[in-house]
Amino acid sequence: MKTIQMTIDEELLERVDELVEELDTTRSAYIRELLEKALEAHHWRELERLDEEGYRKSPLDDQEVEVWLAVQDWGDEWNAAK
């Protein structure tokens, strides 16, 4: 692990300190967790953007849509069993 130095607004730091005490963790652990979640969220947003871009560049035609409509499963058997 590497130690870093960062600047943070005092009010924000107070709020973080209150929360980490409540959560019984440390600033570092909490900030690491938040950074991991932010990086994962960014990763998924980027994948969604690329997916959207791909469909914009090469949209499905009606025949391709029909193929997927034929194989989709909305759980009708589950609904019928209710």
Secondary structure, DSSP 8 states (H G I E B T S, - for coil): ---------HHHHHHHHHHHHHHT--HHHHHHHHHHHHHHHHHHHHHHHHHHHHHHHS---HHHHHHHHHH----HHHHHH-
